[in-house]
Amino acid sequence: MLLLETKNLEKWFGARKLFADINFSIYSGDRIAVIGRNGTGKTTMINILLGRDTDFSGEVNLKTNIGYLPQYYNYQSEKTVEEFLTEKTYNYGEFLKLMKKFGFEVDFLDRRIVNCSGGEQTKLQLIRLLAAQKVDLLILDEPTNHLDLETRDWLVSFINDFEGAVIIISHDRHFLDQTVKEVWELNQQQLKTYSGNYSEYKKQKEIELQRQYREYEEYQAEKKRLKQRKRKQQQFVQKTDGKGKRTDSFWHVTKGSDRRKGRFAKRVKSLESQIEKLEQKEKPFEHRQINPDFERKEIASQIIVEAKDLTKSFVDLNLFENINFKIEKDSKIALMGANGSGKSVLLKIILDKIKRDSGELLKSSQLKIGYFSQKIENLNPNNSILEELKLKNPDKDQEIIRTFLGSMLFEGEDVFKKIKDLSIGERVRAAFAVLLLGKFNLLLLDEPLNHLDIESREIIEKALKNYNGAYLVVSHNRYFIREIAQEIWQLKGGNLEVFPGSYDQYQKFKKGEYKSGEDLDQEIMQMKKAELYARLEEAALEEKEEIIIELENLDSKVDSK
């Protein structure tokens, strides 16, 4: 059943065209991802569909009710759950039924919204919009922000079971792989559709990019060939008649010239015509890829942070008890756990921002920590992006800083924007630029991907892969964890589980797929060697020596077993 269609949508902001010629139809059962860089117009297009933005040209024909889950809503509301739900709910029995379906008990109605987790608030938003009216089309704007893995899995099941159509604006690639059947990319003022989930879209984009490069190179080669032939023909004309005169970029043969001279002139004109008629192919546009030469504060000791029997609780809430861990100078760790399990608290204990109840926390005297928080606290709002990085890196040349900012998608005049005028996604990228240029040897990153578009996420992933210090990253994003982690920590039930391998290996371990501990050790060793060999390809001479030593150490460990 057709639910919505658009014809020739066009939107301008002043003199800037946001998008044009947008045409699509949405049917029951559709599962659509809308992706694109921040600022390309995704939210604007959704506001047009919702009727909130009427300043556009084109048509929107809506044939059903839309349920909209916004990216931002008031987390600090003092209303009870019941007050919140009955604001826009006219069928009390329906919302009680949905409460049960979504896993809430009746006594949950008395809880205040401000005390609900991000996952609970997302569920309550869905209950409210589904109970208010019959909804056949759901639009979800960044629905996985603030959700732990368990709630994300629940949301995947909910979307897959929903009978109507779902449009998802999201930068969570793993989530999109699990939920959508079609990807709409908003880019360079146009909307292009791809069949399949996100991974299938990426494969199609890669094939498309390779084809564009091939066509561009063929175009350039053919253009060069025709120009060379044209020059040769012109030279023949010059040699055969020094009295000829130049008109309209080919040699006009004067009266009395023989046929041969005339043929050369005609060929020149024919070649010019062929060059003009060549279908012009633009070089495919790609942003500069980041490959920074990181400087870190050198550290002698292998173990840079060690915790022994660490315990922390708040009043009657026991977060963790007698946990033990070590962070080495090249550790690449993802810290996972449900919302409220104490992940952010653990980072702040390492930073000495929160006191531990008991236990030891030992840190190297040479340790220099770079910290990224969800509140983005490391930027001065009154500085421009360039000023902020120059102040924090006075020993670096401005041209180096600007080149680095370009690789972080701050190009041209963008570097002069004030921090206070940046979008949330731009502030995240600016904060990362500060961290990555700083001479830190341990990065503590608390949910670094929130508010970033997919392109920015991929840039952060590549930057972390190139980073030769240690990092401890709190994240619920499985795609990201799979890309950057070589060690998995799981906080659950007051305990810390430490697994010395990748996320995929951790999942296989949980499922009992390894026949023995030796099989697991062997696979982890191979993964580490592959990562070191990959780094060796792009490393500077000094770093290559360090990597070779690491490889030799791994080989000696294998020989000793």
Beta strands, then each sheet from edge to edge (+ up, - down):
strand 1: 2-13
strand 2: 16-27
strand 3: 31-35
strand 4: 57-62
strand 5: 66-69
strand 6: 137-141
strand 7: 165-169
strand 8: 182-187
strand 9: 190-195
strand 10: 245-247
strand 11: 250-252
strand 12: 303-314
strand 13: 317-328
strand 14: 332-337
strand 15: 358-363
strand 16: 369-372
strand 17: 442-446
strand 18: 470-474
strand 19: 487-492
strand 20: 495-499
sheet 1: 2+ 1- 4+
sheet 2: 5+ 6+ 7+ 3+ 8+ 9-
sheet 3: 10+ 11-
sheet 4: 13+ 12- 15+
sheet 5: 16+ 17+ 18+ 14+ 19+ 20-
end
